[in-house]
């Protein structure tokens, strides 16, 4: 019997830990405070846990867009690299990127270097977030994580051409070495 209908505040009895009170619940565990043994997580699939008194039925809060935005801001705030402004090298400031087609009858395209640089920096930051998500992903094996990291490293290597745009060397892309 899996314990999915147990609530916070429920009084329970464990065969070896004795009496306890449920103080937290997550998808895989019930967190119980035992007077003599302290806080212990118990798997929901543990069959010998007896509910003595039910807890309060607590409805999960409704997910709204503001909560999602707040959570996203918290995650982004934890990554200091997204806060730190990345300066464009002085020699390129107020410059233009000109793309000229081989056919002289076709019009060339000019893009402010600041706009192009901003896109490069956004790609770098998104690669960093992708790396973090890969490293913390529970469904990927270590071998899968290493393989995906190698692809990202190769992508960084492909972007090293744009390192001339960065003011500081520590902001440069670094690809595979050796």
N, C-alpha and C positions, 0 to 999 in steps of 0.2 A: 504494500500500500504506500503510495507516495503522498506526502503531506503537502497538498496544494491548497487546502481549505483552512489552514491554521492562520491565526491572526496575531498581530503584535499585541503583547500583553497576555497572551495565553499562558496558563500554568501547565507545565509538562513534567513528566517523570521519566528519567532515563535509567536503564537498569544498573549502570555502574556509577553514574555521576549524580544521581539523586534528583531532587526537585529543582526546577528552574523556571525562569520566565523568559519568553521570547521577546527580544528587543529589536531585532532587525530580520528582514527576509529578503533574499535575492533569488534569482532563478534556480540556483543549484543547492543553496544551503539555507538553513534556519539558524540564526545566531541566537544563542541562549545564554543567559547569565545564571550560573549555578552558584549558590551561596558558598559552597566549600571549594569549588574548583574554578571559579571566575568565568570569563567569557569563553565560549566554545562554539565553533560552527559545527552543525550536524547536517549531514547530507539529507536532502528531502526523501531519498529512497530508503533511509534507515527505518526498518520496520518495527523496532522494539520501543520506539518513543510513544508514550501514552499521554494523550491530552486529558488533563484533569479538569480544567476550566477554560472555556473559549476566550479568546482575546477580542479586542474591538475590531470590528470590520472597518478597514480603512480603504476607501476607494483611491486608486492612484490619481494624482492630479491630472487634469486634462492638459494635453500637450498643445501649447499655442505658439504662434510664430515668434512672439517676443521672448519666450523661454528658450527657443532654439537659437535665436540671435544672441541672447546673453551667453549661452553656453559656448557658442562659436567664438564670441569675443574673448571669453576666458581662455579658450584653447590658443587663440592667436596671440593673446597677451603673454602667455607662457613662453612663446617662441620669440626671444629677444631679437632675432635676426629680422623679423618682420617690422619691428619698431624702428630699428636703426636706419636712418636714411643712407642710401647708397649714392655717393656723388659721382657724377659724370666727370671724366677727365677734362680739365680746363680747356685744353686745345680744341675740344669738340663742342663746347658750349656755344649755343646759338648757331650751330652748323646745320648743314642740310645733307641728307643722304640722297644721292641722285642715282636713279636706276635708268640706264639708257639701253633701249633695245638695239640689237645689231642692225635692224632695218631703219635707216635714217628717216623714212617716211612716217614712222610711228613716233608718237609723242613720248617723251621721257616722263618719269614720275619722280617728284621731289617730296621727301618726308623729313620733317624736323628731326634731327638726331635725338633730341630729348624724348620725343615720342617713341622712336625706335628703341632707345636705351631703356625706357620704362617697360616696354614689352619684354626685353631681355631679362631685366631684373625680376619681373613677374614670373617668367618661366623658371628662373633659378629658385625663387621662393616656393613655387609650386612643386618643383623637384624635391626640395627639402621636406615639405609636408608629406609628399608621397613616400619618401624614405622613412619618415617617422611612422607613417601608417603601415608600411610593410613590416618594419621592425616590431611593431606592437600587435600585429595581426595574429590572433590565436589560431586561425584556421590554416595557416601556412606552415609547412615543415621548415626546419632550418635550411635544408637544401634549396627549397623554393625561394626562401628569403635571400640566400646568397646569390642565386641565379638572377633574381629581379634586381638586386643591388648592382650586379655586374652590368646589366642593361643600363641602369641609371648612370653608372660611372662612364660607360661609353657615350651616353648622351652628353654628359658634361664635357667629355673629350671633344665631341663634335662642336661644342659651343666655345671652345678655347679661342677661336678666331676673334671673338668679340671682346676678349680681355683688354684690348687696346682702348676700349671705351671707359673702363673703370679707372677712377682716380687712385684708389688704394689697392695694392697688390693682394691683400687678404680677401678682397671681394671677387677675385678671379675664379673662373671655372678651372677645375683640375680634373683631368681625365685619368685613364689608366696609365701607369708608369711602367717603364721597363719592357 
